[in-house]
Amino acid sequence: MLTRKLGQKIMIGNDIVITVLEDKGEAGIRIGIDAPRDVTIKREEIFAAVSDANRAAAEATVDDLLNGLEIP
């Protein structure tokens, strides 16, 4: 765990820099991320939601997929 103040940075490796930009109190903090273009940056909750949706789709049956479709 690290403690940082506004404007302070955290280095990850040689080419990723995390900067504390703003403290919004109860709403959280704003951070800036400077990383190479080939580094994927995702919010954990978005990553988890996509993973859950992919898992559900992989486990779905044909009946699940057709349920709710109006086929003439």
mmJSON file of the N, C-alpha and C atoms, coordinates in Angstrom:
{"data_MODEL":{"atom_site":{
"group_PDB":["ATOM","ATOM","ATOM","ATOM","ATOM","ATOM","ATOM","ATOM","ATOM","ATOM","ATOM","ATOM","ATOM","ATOM","ATOM","ATOM","ATOM","ATOM","ATOM","ATOM","ATOM","ATOM","ATOM","ATOM","ATOM","ATOM","ATOM","ATOM","ATOM","ATOM","ATOM","ATOM","ATOM","ATOM","ATOM","ATOM","ATOM","ATOM","ATOM","ATOM","ATOM","ATOM","ATOM","ATOM","ATOM","ATOM","ATOM","ATOM","ATOM","ATOM","ATOM","ATOM","ATOM","ATOM","ATOM","ATOM","ATOM","ATOM","ATOM","ATOM","ATOM","ATOM","ATOM","ATOM","ATOM","ATOM","ATOM","ATOM","ATOM","ATOM","ATOM","ATOM","ATOM","ATOM","ATOM","ATOM","ATOM","ATOM","ATOM","ATOM","ATOM","ATOM","ATOM","ATOM","ATOM","ATOM","ATOM","ATOM","ATOM","ATOM","ATOM","ATOM","ATOM","ATOM","ATOM","ATOM","ATOM","ATOM","ATOM","ATOM","ATOM","ATOM","ATOM","ATOM","ATOM","ATOM","ATOM","ATOM","ATOM","ATOM","ATOM","ATOM","ATOM","ATOM","ATOM","ATOM","ATOM","ATOM","ATOM","ATOM","ATOM","ATOM","ATOM","ATOM","ATOM","ATOM","ATOM","ATOM","ATOM","ATOM","ATOM","ATOM","ATOM","ATOM","ATOM","ATOM","ATOM","ATOM","ATOM","ATOM","ATOM","ATOM","ATOM","ATOM","ATOM","ATOM","ATOM","ATOM","ATOM","ATOM","ATOM","ATOM","ATOM","ATOM","ATOM","ATOM","ATOM","ATOM","ATOM","ATOM","ATOM","ATOM","ATOM","ATOM","ATOM","ATOM","ATOM","ATOM","ATOM","ATOM","ATOM","ATOM","ATOM","ATOM","ATOM","ATOM","ATOM","ATOM","ATOM","ATOM","ATOM","ATOM","ATOM","ATOM","ATOM","ATOM","ATOM","ATOM","ATOM","ATOM","ATOM","ATOM","ATOM","ATOM","ATOM","ATOM","ATOM","ATOM","ATOM","ATOM","ATOM","ATOM","ATOM","ATOM","ATOM","ATOM","ATOM","ATOM","ATOM","ATOM","ATOM","ATOM","ATOM","ATOM","ATOM","ATOM"],
"id":[1,2,3,4,5,6,7,8,9,10,11,12,13,14,15,16,17,18,19,20,21,22,23,24,25,26,27,28,29,30,31,32,33,34,35,36,37,38,39,40,41,42,43,44,45,46,47,48,49,50,51,52,53,54,55,56,57,58,59,60,61,62,63,64,65,66,67,68,69,70,71,72,73,74,75,76,77,78,79,80,81,82,83,84,85,86,87,88,89,90,91,92,93,94,95,96,97,98,99,100,101,102,103,104,105,106,107,108,109,110,111,112,113,114,115,116,117,118,119,120,121,122,123,124,125,126,127,128,129,130,131,132,133,134,135,136,137,138,139,140,141,142,143,144,145,146,147,148,149,150,151,152,153,154,155,156,157,158,159,160,161,162,163,164,165,166,167,168,169,170,171,172,173,174,175,176,177,178,179,180,181,182,183,184,185,186,187,188,189,190,191,192,193,194,195,196,197,198,199,200,201,202,203,204,205,206,207,208,209,210,211,212,213,214,215,216],
"type_symbol":["N","C","C","N","C","C","N","C","C","N","C","C","N","C","C","N","C","C","N","C","C","N","C","C","N","C","C","N","C","C","N","C","C","N","C","C","N","C","C","N","C","C","N","C","C","N","C","C","N","C","C","N","C","C","N","C","C","N","C","C","N","C","C","N","C","C","N","C","C","N","C","C","N","C","C","N","C","C","N","C","C","N","C","C","N","C","C","N","C","C","N","C","C","N","C","C","N","C","C","N","C","C","N","C","C","N","C","C","N","C","C","N","C","C","N","C","C","N","C","C","N","C","C","N","C","C","N","C","C","N","C","C","N","C","C","N","C","C","N","C","C","N","C","C","N","C","C","N","C","C","N","C","C","N","C","C","N","C","C","N","C","C","N","C","C","N","C","C","N","C","C","N","C","C","N","C","C","N","C","C","N","C","C","N","C","C","N","C","C","N","C","C","N","C","C","N","C","C","N","C","C","N","C","C","N","C","C","N","C","C","N","C","C","N","C","C"],
"label_atom_id":["N","CA","C","N","CA","C","N","CA","C","N","CA","C","N","CA","C","N","CA","C","N","CA","C","N","CA","C","N","CA","C","N","CA","C","N","CA","C","N","CA","C","N","CA","C","N","CA","C","N","CA","C","N","CA","C","N","CA","C","N","CA","C","N","CA","C","N","CA","C","N","CA","C","N","CA","C","N","CA","C","N","CA","C","N","CA","C","N","CA","C","N","CA","C","N","CA","C","N","CA","C","N","CA","C","N","CA","C","N","CA","C","N","CA","C","N","CA","C","N","CA","C","N","CA","C","N","CA","C","N","CA","C","N","CA","C","N","CA","C","N","CA","C","N","CA","C","N","CA","C","N","CA","C","N","CA","C","N","CA","C","N","CA","C","N","CA","C","N","CA","C","N","CA","C","N","CA","C","N","CA","C","N","CA","C","N","CA","C","N","CA","C","N","CA","C","N","CA","C","N","CA","C","N","CA","C","N","CA","C","N","CA","C","N","CA","C","N","CA","C","N","CA","C","N","CA","C","N","CA","C","N","CA","C","N","CA","C","N","CA","C","N","CA","C","N","CA","C","N","CA","C"],
"label_alt_id":[null,null,null,null,null,null,null,null,null,null,null,null,null,null,null,null,null,null,null,null,null,null,null,null,null,null,null,null,null,null,null,null,null,null,null,null,null,null,null,null,null,null,null,null,null,null,null,null,null,null,null,null,null,null,null,null,null,null,null,null,null,null,null,null,null,null,null,null,null,null,null,null,null,null,null,null,null,null,null,null,null,null,null,null,null,null,null,null,null,null,null,null,null,null,null,null,null,null,null,null,null,null,null,null,null,null,null,null,null,null,null,null,null,null,null,null,null,null,null,null,null,null,null,null,null,null,null,null,null,null,null,null,null,null,null,null,null,null,null,null,null,null,null,null,null,null,null,null,null,null,null,null,null,null,null,null,null,null,null,null,null,null,null,null,null,null,null,null,null,null,null,null,null,null,null,null,null,null,null,null,null,null,null,null,null,null,null,null,null,null,null,null,null,null,null,null,null,null,null,null,null,null,null,null,null,null,null,null,null,null,null,null,null,null,null,null],
"label_comp_id":["MET","MET","MET","LEU","LEU","LEU","THR","THR","THR","ARG","ARG","ARG","LYS","LYS","LYS","LEU","LEU","LEU","GLY","GLY","GLY","GLN","GLN","GLN","LYS","LYS","LYS","ILE","ILE","ILE","MET","MET","MET","ILE","ILE","ILE","GLY","GLY","GLY","ASN","ASN","ASN","ASP","ASP","ASP","ILE","ILE","ILE","VAL","VAL","VAL","ILE","ILE","ILE","THR","THR","THR","VAL","VAL","VAL","LEU","LEU","LEU","GLU","GLU","GLU","ASP","ASP","ASP","LYS","LYS","LYS","GLY","GLY","GLY","GLU","GLU","GLU","ALA","ALA","ALA","GLY","GLY","GLY","ILE","ILE","ILE","ARG","ARG","ARG","ILE","ILE","ILE","GLY","GLY","GLY","ILE","ILE","ILE","ASP","ASP","ASP","ALA","ALA","ALA","PRO","PRO","PRO","ARG","ARG","ARG","ASP","ASP","ASP","VAL","VAL","VAL","THR","THR","THR","ILE","ILE","ILE","LYS","LYS","LYS","ARG","ARG","ARG","GLU","GLU","GLU","GLU","GLU","GLU","ILE","ILE","ILE","PHE","PHE","PHE","ALA","ALA","ALA","ALA","ALA","ALA","VAL","VAL","VAL","SER","SER","SER","ASP","ASP","ASP","ALA","ALA","ALA","ASN","ASN","ASN","ARG","ARG","ARG","ALA","ALA","ALA","ALA","ALA","ALA","ALA","ALA","ALA","GLU","GLU","GLU","ALA","ALA","ALA","THR","THR","THR","VAL","VAL","VAL","ASP","ASP","ASP","ASP","ASP","ASP","LEU","LEU","LEU","LEU","LEU","LEU","ASN","ASN","ASN","GLY","GLY","GLY","LEU","LEU","LEU","GLU","GLU","GLU","ILE","ILE","ILE","PRO","PRO","PRO"],
"label_asym_id":["A","A","A","A","A","A","A","A","A","A","A","A","A","A","A","A","A","A","A","A","A","A","A","A","A","A","A","A","A","A","A","A","A","A","A","A","A","A","A","A","A","A","A","A","A","A","A","A","A","A","A","A","A","A","A","A","A","A","A","A","A","A","A","A","A","A","A","A","A","A","A","A","A","A","A","A","A","A","A","A","A","A","A","A","A","A","A","A","A","A","A","A","A","A","A","A","A","A","A","A","A","A","A","A","A","A","A","A","A","A","A","A","A","A","A","A","A","A","A","A","A","A","A","A","A","A","A","A","A","A","A","A","A","A","A","A","A","A","A","A","A","A","A","A","A","A","A","A","A","A","A","A","A","A","A","A","A","A","A","A","A","A","A","A","A","A","A","A","A","A","A","A","A","A","A","A","A","A","A","A","A","A","A","A","A","A","A","A","A","A","A","A","A","A","A","A","A","A","A","A","A","A","A","A","A","A","A","A","A","A","A","A","A","A","A","A"],
"label_entity_id":["1","1","1","1","1","1","1","1","1","1","1","1","1","1","1","1","1","1","1","1","1","1","1","1","1","1","1","1","1","1","1","1","1","1","1","1","1","1","1","1","1","1","1","1","1","1","1","1","1","1","1","1","1","1","1","1","1","1","1","1","1","1","1","1","1","1","1","1","1","1","1","1","1","1","1","1","1","1","1","1","1","1","1","1","1","1","1","1","1","1","1","1","1","1","1","1","1","1","1","1","1","1","1","1","1","1","1","1","1","1","1","1","1","1","1","1","1","1","1","1","1","1","1","1","1","1","1","1","1","1","1","1","1","1","1","1","1","1","1","1","1","1","1","1","1","1","1","1","1","1","1","1","1","1","1","1","1","1","1","1","1","1","1","1","1","1","1","1","1","1","1","1","1","1","1","1","1","1","1","1","1","1","1","1","1","1","1","1","1","1","1","1","1","1","1","1","1","1","1","1","1","1","1","1","1","1","1","1","1","1","1","1","1","1","1","1"],
"label_seq_id":[1,1,1,2,2,2,3,3,3,4,4,4,5,5,5,6,6,6,7,7,7,8,8,8,9,9,9,10,10,10,11,11,11,12,12,12,13,13,13,14,14,14,15,15,15,16,16,16,17,17,17,18,18,18,19,19,19,20,20,20,21,21,21,22,22,22,23,23,23,24,24,24,25,25,25,26,26,26,27,27,27,28,28,28,29,29,29,30,30,30,31,31,31,32,32,32,33,33,33,34,34,34,35,35,35,36,36,36,37,37,37,38,38,38,39,39,39,40,40,40,41,41,41,42,42,42,43,43,43,44,44,44,45,45,45,46,46,46,47,47,47,48,48,48,49,49,49,50,50,50,51,51,51,52,52,52,53,53,53,54,54,54,55,55,55,56,56,56,57,57,57,58,58,58,59,59,59,60,60,60,61,61,61,62,62,62,63,63,63,64,64,64,65,65,65,66,66,66,67,67,67,68,68,68,69,69,69,70,70,70,71,71,71,72,72,72],
"pdbx_PDB_ins_code":[null,null,null,null,null,null,null,null,null,null,null,null,null,null,null,null,null,null,null,null,null,null,null,null,null,null,null,null,null,null,null,null,null,null,null,null,null,null,null,null,null,null,null,null,null,null,null,null,null,null,null,null,null,null,null,null,null,null,null,null,null,null,null,null,null,null,null,null,null,null,null,null,null,null,null,null,null,null,null,null,null,null,null,null,null,null,null,null,null,null,null,null,null,null,null,null,null,null,null,null,null,null,null,null,null,null,null,null,null,null,null,null,null,null,null,null,null,null,null,null,null,null,null,null,null,null,null,null,null,null,null,null,null,null,null,null,null,null,null,null,null,null,null,null,null,null,null,null,null,null,null,null,null,null,null,null,null,null,null,null,null,null,null,null,null,null,null,null,null,null,null,null,null,null,null,null,null,null,null,null,null,null,null,null,null,null,null,null,null,null,null,null,null,null,null,null,null,null,null,null,null,null,null,null,null,null,null,null,null,null,null,null,null,null,null,null],
"Cartn_x":[0.849,0.0,0.896,0.521,1.285,0.39,0.965,0.251,0.875,0.05,0.519,-0.293,0.292,-0.39,-0.673,-1.508,-1.821,-0.547,-0.516,0.623,1.747,1.737,2.785,2.52,3.588,3.511,3.98,3.551,4.0,4.511,5.705,6.274,6.039,5.587,5.453,6.377,7.415,8.429,9.116,9.572,10.255,9.373,8.164,7.396,5.924,5.507,4.14,4.199,3.481,3.464,2.01,1.711,0.397,0.546,-0.322,-0.263,-1.582,-1.511,-2.709,-3.05,-4.212,-4.583,-5.511,-6.454,-7.456,-8.067,-8.303,-9.022,-10.435,-11.406,-12.8,-13.562,-12.831,-13.468,-14.151,-15.413,-16.174,-16.357,-16.275,-16.464,-15.24,-14.13,-12.929,-11.814,-10.882,-9.766,-9.703,-9.055,-8.785,-7.312,-7.041,-5.654,-5.402,-4.16,-3.732,-2.794,-2.891,-2.039,-1.311,-0.002,0.825,1.505,1.102,1.627,1.768,2.61,2.724,1.38,1.182,-0.086,-0.419,0.585,0.312,-0.089,-0.118,-0.539,-2.033,-2.784,-4.225,-4.503,-5.343,-5.716,-7.229,-7.681,-9.11,-9.473,-10.668,-11.202,-11.63,-11.344,-11.614,-13.079,-13.999,-15.418,-15.901,-15.322,-15.668,-15.108,-13.873,-13.252,-14.075,-14.52,-15.314,-16.662,-17.312,-18.615,-18.482,-17.447,-17.226,-16.916,-16.093,-15.776,-17.023,-17.883,-19.127,-20.044,-20.164,-21.009,-20.468,-19.157,-18.551,-18.776,-18.643,-18.86,-20.315,-21.252,-22.677,-22.979,-22.396,-22.626,-22.057,-20.904,-20.29,-21.094,-21.801,-22.582,-24.027,-24.424,-25.816,-26.154,-27.39,-27.882,-28.573,-28.902,-29.631,-30.961,-31.647,-32.932,-32.746,-31.656,-31.378,-31.215,-30.484,-30.205,-31.453,-32.332,-33.55,-34.691,-34.599,-35.651,-35.836,-37.033,-37.329,-37.25,-36.705,-36.655,-38.004,-38.433,-39.67,-39.28,-39.568,-39.236,-40.522,-40.612,-41.869,-42.152],
"Cartn_y":[-1.165,0.0,1.229,2.201,3.447,4.625,5.627,6.872,7.949,8.689,9.753,11.004,12.146,13.438,13.934,14.956,15.527,15.866,15.501,15.793,14.771,13.923,12.927,11.758,11.033,9.986,8.652,7.613,6.247,5.707,5.129,4.52,3.017,2.459,1.012,0.622,-0.113,-0.399,0.899,0.936,2.131,3.03,2.565,3.341,3.553,3.275,3.55,4.481,5.603,6.59,6.854,6.711,7.01,8.316,9.293,10.587,10.864,11.291,11.699,13.114,13.272,14.556,15.391,14.726,15.488,14.613,15.2,14.523,15.082,14.227,14.658,14.269,14.075,13.735,12.38,12.333,11.082,10.476,11.297,10.81,10.065,10.133,9.413,10.345,9.808,10.603,10.468,11.419,11.332,11.008,10.048,9.704,9.821,10.079,10.083,8.91,8.285,7.136,7.423,7.412,7.582,6.245,5.597,4.27,4.126,3.21,2.963,2.531,2.814,2.495,1.006,0.158,-1.277,-1.841,-1.01,-1.438,-1.194,-2.264,-2.149,-1.713,-0.673,-0.166,-0.294,-1.04,-1.273,-1.028,-0.481,-0.409,-1.816,-2.2,-3.562,-3.934,-3.031,-3.381,-3.59,-2.875,-3.083,-4.422,-4.719,-5.987,-7.148,-7.04,-8.098,-8.263,-7.153,-7.229,-7.898,-7.56,-8.174,-9.655,-10.001,-11.406,-12.197,-11.621,-12.285,-12.48,-11.464,-11.565,-12.622,-12.668,-13.687,-15.089,-15.238,-16.534,-16.982,-16.058,-16.383,-16.77,-16.067,-16.378,-17.756,-18.085,-19.377,-20.527,-20.259,-21.301,-21.365,-20.425,-20.358,-21.534,-21.983,-23.037,-22.384,-23.191,-22.68,-22.094,-22.765,-22.253,-20.894,-20.744,-19.452,-18.36,-18.691,-17.692,-17.343,-18.312,-18.062,-17.473,-17.589,-17.074,-15.584,-15.175,-13.757,-13.285,-14.099,-13.705,-14.0,-13.099,-13.323,-13.823,-15.096,-15.696,-15.886,-15.255,-15.344,-16.731],
"Cartn_z":[0.0,0.0,0.0,-0.794,-0.878,-0.524,0.066,0.336,-0.528,-1.247,-2.137,-1.879,-2.162,-2.069,-3.48,-3.578,-4.886,-5.641,-6.902,-7.751,-7.669,-6.644,-6.52,-7.463,-7.793,-8.801,-8.255,-8.936,-8.679,-10.008,-9.997,-11.193,-11.138,-12.257,-12.398,-13.542,-13.22,-14.223,-14.633,-15.876,-16.377,-17.206,-17.557,-18.528,-18.185,-16.941,-16.521,-15.318,-15.418,-14.339,-13.945,-12.659,-12.098,-11.318,-11.615,-10.935,-10.231,-8.963,-8.227,-8.688,-9.334,-9.92,-9.043,-8.37,-7.62,-6.539,-5.378,-4.296,-4.285,-4.58,-4.64,-3.375,-2.278,-1.002,-1.056,-0.636,-0.605,-2.0,-3.042,-4.415,-4.936,-4.223,-4.637,-5.051,-5.822,-6.326,-7.842,-8.479,-9.916,-10.065,-10.94,-11.216,-12.705,-13.048,-14.438,-14.649,-15.812,-16.121,-17.423,-17.364,-18.552,-18.803,-19.923,-20.23,-21.743,-22.183,-23.622,-24.212,-25.487,-26.143,-26.124,-26.063,-26.097,-24.733,-23.695,-22.364,-22.228,-21.96,-21.775,-20.343,-20.204,-18.886,-18.772,-17.751,-17.559,-16.109,-15.906,-14.55,-14.147,-12.925,-12.472,-12.614,-12.272,-12.325,-13.761,-14.72,-16.128,-16.596,-16.231,-16.582,-16.032,-14.774,-14.149,-14.852,-15.211,-15.89,-17.255,-17.999,-19.316,-19.147,-18.167,-17.911,-17.546,-16.695,-16.308,-17.508,-18.357,-19.547,-20.504,-20.683,-21.549,-20.995,-19.684,-19.047,-19.225,-19.025,-19.184,-20.631,-21.58,-22.993,-23.34,-22.791,-23.076,-22.483,-21.382,-20.714,-21.204,-22.033,-22.486,-23.402,-23.288,-24.179,-25.368,-26.364,-27.532,-27.088,-26.168,-25.672,-24.996,-24.22,-23.59,-24.644,-25.705,-26.744,-27.536,-27.737,-28.526,-27.686,-26.39,-25.514,-25.709,-25.982,-26.163,-27.596,-28.484,-29.899,-30.552,-31.364,-32.12,-33.491,-33.715,-34.997,-35.779,-36.969,-37.749,-38.252],
"occupancy":[1.0,1.0,1.0,1.0,1.0,1.0,1.0,1.0,1.0,1.0,1.0,1.0,1.0,1.0,1.0,1.0,1.0,1.0,1.0,1.0,1.0,1.0,1.0,1.0,1.0,1.0,1.0,1.0,1.0,1.0,1.0,1.0,1.0,1.0,1.0,1.0,1.0,1.0,1.0,1.0,1.0,1.0,1.0,1.0,1.0,1.0,1.0,1.0,1.0,1.0,1.0,1.0,1.0,1.0,1.0,1.0,1.0,1.0,1.0,1.0,1.0,1.0,1.0,1.0,1.0,1.0,1.0,1.0,1.0,1.0,1.0,1.0,1.0,1.0,1.0,1.0,1.0,1.0,1.0,1.0,1.0,1.0,1.0,1.0,1.0,1.0,1.0,1.0,1.0,1.0,1.0,1.0,1.0,1.0,1.0,1.0,1.0,1.0,1.0,1.0,1.0,1.0,1.0,1.0,1.0,1.0,1.0,1.0,1.0,1.0,1.0,1.0,1.0,1.0,1.0,1.0,1.0,1.0,1.0,1.0,1.0,1.0,1.0,1.0,1.0,1.0,1.0,1.0,1.0,1.0,1.0,1.0,1.0,1.0,1.0,1.0,1.0,1.0,1.0,1.0,1.0,1.0,1.0,1.0,1.0,1.0,1.0,1.0,1.0,1.0,1.0,1.0,1.0,1.0,1.0,1.0,1.0,1.0,1.0,1.0,1.0,1.0,1.0,1.0,1.0,1.0,1.0,1.0,1.0,1.0,1.0,1.0,1.0,1.0,1.0,1.0,1.0,1.0,1.0,1.0,1.0,1.0,1.0,1.0,1.0,1.0,1.0,1.0,1.0,1.0,1.0,1.0,1.0,1.0,1.0,1.0,1.0,1.0,1.0,1.0,1.0,1.0,1.0,1.0,1.0,1.0,1.0,1.0,1.0,1.0,1.0,1.0,1.0,1.0,1.0,1.0],
"B_iso_or_equiv":[0.0,0.0,0.0,0.0,0.0,0.0,0.0,0.0,0.0,0.0,0.0,0.0,0.0,0.0,0.0,0.0,0.0,0.0,0.0,0.0,0.0,0.0,0.0,0.0,0.0,0.0,0.0,0.0,0.0,0.0,0.0,0.0,0.0,0.0,0.0,0.0,0.0,0.0,0.0,0.0,0.0,0.0,0.0,0.0,0.0,0.0,0.0,0.0,0.0,0.0,0.0,0.0,0.0,0.0,0.0,0.0,0.0,0.0,0.0,0.0,0.0,0.0,0.0,0.0,0.0,0.0,0.0,0.0,0.0,0.0,0.0,0.0,0.0,0.0,0.0,0.0,0.0,0.0,0.0,0.0,0.0,0.0,0.0,0.0,0.0,0.0,0.0,0.0,0.0,0.0,0.0,0.0,0.0,0.0,0.0,0.0,0.0,0.0,0.0,0.0,0.0,0.0,0.0,0.0,0.0,0.0,0.0,0.0,0.0,0.0,0.0,0.0,0.0,0.0,0.0,0.0,0.0,0.0,0.0,0.0,0.0,0.0,0.0,0.0,0.0,0.0,0.0,0.0,0.0,0.0,0.0,0.0,0.0,0.0,0.0,0.0,0.0,0.0,0.0,0.0,0.0,0.0,0.0,0.0,0.0,0.0,0.0,0.0,0.0,0.0,0.0,0.0,0.0,0.0,0.0,0.0,0.0,0.0,0.0,0.0,0.0,0.0,0.0,0.0,0.0,0.0,0.0,0.0,0.0,0.0,0.0,0.0,0.0,0.0,0.0,0.0,0.0,0.0,0.0,0.0,0.0,0.0,0.0,0.0,0.0,0.0,0.0,0.0,0.0,0.0,0.0,0.0,0.0,0.0,0.0,0.0,0.0,0.0,0.0,0.0,0.0,0.0,0.0,0.0,0.0,0.0,0.0,0.0,0.0,0.0,0.0,0.0,0.0,0.0,0.0,0.0],
"pdbx_formal_charge":[null,null,null,null,null,null,null,null,null,null,null,null,null,null,null,null,null,null,null,null,null,null,null,null,null,null,null,null,null,null,null,null,null,null,null,null,null,null,null,null,null,null,null,null,null,null,null,null,null,null,null,null,null,null,null,null,null,null,null,null,null,null,null,null,null,null,null,null,null,null,null,null,null,null,null,null,null,null,null,null,null,null,null,null,null,null,null,null,null,null,null,null,null,null,null,null,null,null,null,null,null,null,null,null,null,null,null,null,null,null,null,null,null,null,null,null,null,null,null,null,null,null,null,null,null,null,null,null,null,null,null,null,null,null,null,null,null,null,null,null,null,null,null,null,null,null,null,null,null,null,null,null,null,null,null,null,null,null,null,null,null,null,null,null,null,null,null,null,null,null,null,null,null,null,null,null,null,null,null,null,null,null,null,null,null,null,null,null,null,null,null,null,null,null,null,null,null,null,null,null,null,null,null,null,null,null,null,null,null,null,null,null,null,null,null,null],
"auth_seq_id":[1,1,1,2,2,2,3,3,3,4,4,4,5,5,5,6,6,6,7,7,7,8,8,8,9,9,9,10,10,10,11,11,11,12,12,12,13,13,13,14,14,14,15,15,15,16,16,16,17,17,17,18,18,18,19,19,19,20,20,20,21,21,21,22,22,22,23,23,23,24,24,24,25,25,25,26,26,26,27,27,27,28,28,28,29,29,29,30,30,30,31,31,31,32,32,32,33,33,33,34,34,34,35,35,35,36,36,36,37,37,37,38,38,38,39,39,39,40,40,40,41,41,41,42,42,42,43,43,43,44,44,44,45,45,45,46,46,46,47,47,47,48,48,48,49,49,49,50,50,50,51,51,51,52,52,52,53,53,53,54,54,54,55,55,55,56,56,56,57,57,57,58,58,58,59,59,59,60,60,60,61,61,61,62,62,62,63,63,63,64,64,64,65,65,65,66,66,66,67,67,67,68,68,68,69,69,69,70,70,70,71,71,71,72,72,72],
"auth_comp_id":["MET","MET","MET","LEU","LEU","LEU","THR","THR","THR","ARG","ARG","ARG","LYS","LYS","LYS","LEU","LEU","LEU","GLY","GLY","GLY","GLN","GLN","GLN","LYS","LYS","LYS","ILE","ILE","ILE","MET","MET","MET","ILE","ILE","ILE","GLY","GLY","GLY","ASN","ASN","ASN","ASP","ASP","ASP","ILE","ILE","ILE","VAL","VAL","VAL","ILE","ILE","ILE","THR","THR","THR","VAL","VAL","VAL","LEU","LEU","LEU","GLU","GLU","GLU","ASP","ASP","ASP","LYS","LYS","LYS","GLY","GLY","GLY","GLU","GLU","GLU","ALA","ALA","ALA","GLY","GLY","GLY","ILE","ILE","ILE","ARG","ARG","ARG","ILE","ILE","ILE","GLY","GLY","GLY","ILE","ILE","ILE","ASP","ASP","ASP","ALA","ALA","ALA","PRO","PRO","PRO","ARG","ARG","ARG","ASP","ASP","ASP","VAL","VAL","VAL","THR","THR","THR","ILE","ILE","ILE","LYS","LYS","LYS","ARG","ARG","ARG","GLU","GLU","GLU","GLU","GLU","GLU","ILE","ILE","ILE","PHE","PHE","PHE","ALA","ALA","ALA","ALA","ALA","ALA","VAL","VAL","VAL","SER","SER","SER","ASP","ASP","ASP","ALA","ALA","ALA","ASN","ASN","ASN","ARG","ARG","ARG","ALA","ALA","ALA","ALA","ALA","ALA","ALA","ALA","ALA","GLU","GLU","GLU","ALA","ALA","ALA","THR","THR","THR","VAL","VAL","VAL","ASP","ASP","ASP","ASP","ASP","ASP","LEU","LEU","LEU","LEU","LEU","LEU","ASN","ASN","ASN","GLY","GLY","GLY","LEU","LEU","LEU","GLU","GLU","GLU","ILE","ILE","ILE","PRO","PRO","PRO"],
"auth_asym_id":["A","A","A","A","A","A","A","A","A","A","A","A","A","A","A","A","A","A","A","A","A","A","A","A","A","A","A","A","A","A","A","A","A","A","A","A","A","A","A","A","A","A","A","A","A","A","A","A","A","A","A","A","A","A","A","A","A","A","A","A","A","A","A","A","A","A","A","A","A","A","A","A","A","A","A","A","A","A","A","A","A","A","A","A","A","A","A","A","A","A","A","A","A","A","A","A","A","A","A","A","A","A","A","A","A","A","A","A","A","A","A","A","A","A","A","A","A","A","A","A","A","A","A","A","A","A","A","A","A","A","A","A","A","A","A","A","A","A","A","A","A","A","A","A","A","A","A","A","A","A","A","A","A","A","A","A","A","A","A","A","A","A","A","A","A","A","A","A","A","A","A","A","A","A","A","A","A","A","A","A","A","A","A","A","A","A","A","A","A","A","A","A","A","A","A","A","A","A","A","A","A","A","A","A","A","A","A","A","A","A","A","A","A","A","A","A"],
"auth_atom_id":["N","CA","C","N","CA","C","N","CA","C","N","CA","C","N","CA","C","N","CA","C","N","CA","C","N","CA","C","N","CA","C","N","CA","C","N","CA","C","N","CA","C","N","CA","C","N","CA","C","N","CA","C","N","CA","C","N","CA","C","N","CA","C","N","CA","C","N","CA","C","N","CA","C","N","CA","C","N","CA","C","N","CA","C","N","CA","C","N","CA","C","N","CA","C","N","CA","C","N","CA","C","N","CA","C","N","CA","C","N","CA","C","N","CA","C","N","CA","C","N","CA","C","N","CA","C","N","CA","C","N","CA","C","N","CA","C","N","CA","C","N","CA","C","N","CA","C","N","CA","C","N","CA","C","N","CA","C","N","CA","C","N","CA","C","N","CA","C","N","CA","C","N","CA","C","N","CA","C","N","CA","C","N","CA","C","N","CA","C","N","CA","C","N","CA","C","N","CA","C","N","CA","C","N","CA","C","N","CA","C","N","CA","C","N","CA","C","N","CA","C","N","CA","C","N","CA","C","N","CA","C","N","CA","C","N","CA","C","N","CA","C","N","CA","C","N","CA","C","N","CA","C"],
"pdbx_PDB_model_num":[1,1,1,1,1,1,1,1,1,1,1,1,1,1,1,1,1,1,1,1,1,1,1,1,1,1,1,1,1,1,1,1,1,1,1,1,1,1,1,1,1,1,1,1,1,1,1,1,1,1,1,1,1,1,1,1,1,1,1,1,1,1,1,1,1,1,1,1,1,1,1,1,1,1,1,1,1,1,1,1,1,1,1,1,1,1,1,1,1,1,1,1,1,1,1,1,1,1,1,1,1,1,1,1,1,1,1,1,1,1,1,1,1,1,1,1,1,1,1,1,1,1,1,1,1,1,1,1,1,1,1,1,1,1,1,1,1,1,1,1,1,1,1,1,1,1,1,1,1,1,1,1,1,1,1,1,1,1,1,1,1,1,1,1,1,1,1,1,1,1,1,1,1,1,1,1,1,1,1,1,1,1,1,1,1,1,1,1,1,1,1,1,1,1,1,1,1,1,1,1,1,1,1,1,1,1,1,1,1,1,1,1,1,1,1,1]
}}}
